[in-house]
Amino acid sequence: MTAPPRTRPSTERTSSSVPTTELGKLAAVLPDLADGFRHLRREALKAGPLTDETIELIVVAGLAATHRRDALRVHITRLLDMGVEQAAIAHALVACFGAATTLTETVDGLGVLSGCVREHGGAPESTS
């Protein structure tokens, strides 16, 4: 069984020249370092058997747990761009509830998801 090809769509969406993510801010000051980070991360992710979708679902759960709202938006948008269903993203967010996230972090993450879905042109689904 062959793994699907790995692609990483760009998620740096901005109407101005101001970077909106931590990596974008780093690239504005130290572009070579940002490129090195991207390369290191890309190679690390290719080193294992997980699909891009699975990796991104794990990442969004971790970002919700660490209150990284801006990065969470980037990775949720990436999942939506990949065609991942909102319900799967919500499931990843609530899967860590009680283990790595509190109710507050989980609900906040679901709120970020709803905002990203609206920005992506969809209607947020009920997560109840």
C-alpha positions, 0 to 999 in steps of 0.5 A: 500500500502506497502512502499518499503524496505529501504536500504542504499548502501555504497558509500564510494568508494576508492582505498586507505585507505584515507577517501573521504567524511566528514563522512569518515574523521570523522570516521577515527578520532572518529568512535563512533561519526560517527556511532552515526551520521549514526544511528541518520540520518537513524532513522530520515529518517525512521520516515516519509513516503518518499521513499529512492529515494525521500529523496536522490533526495531532498538531491542532490538538497540541496547539489547542493545549498550549494556547497557540491560537494563531498557529492553531488557525494556520493548521486548521486552515491547512486541514480545511484546504486539504479537504478534511471534514470539520467533524474530524478536526473537532474530534482531534480537538476534543480527543485531548480533553482531560488528558492534555487540555482543559474544558476551556482550552477545548472550547476555545479550540472549537471556537477557533475552528468555527472561525476558520470554517467561516473564513474558509467559506463554510458554515460551522457545524454543531459540535454538540 
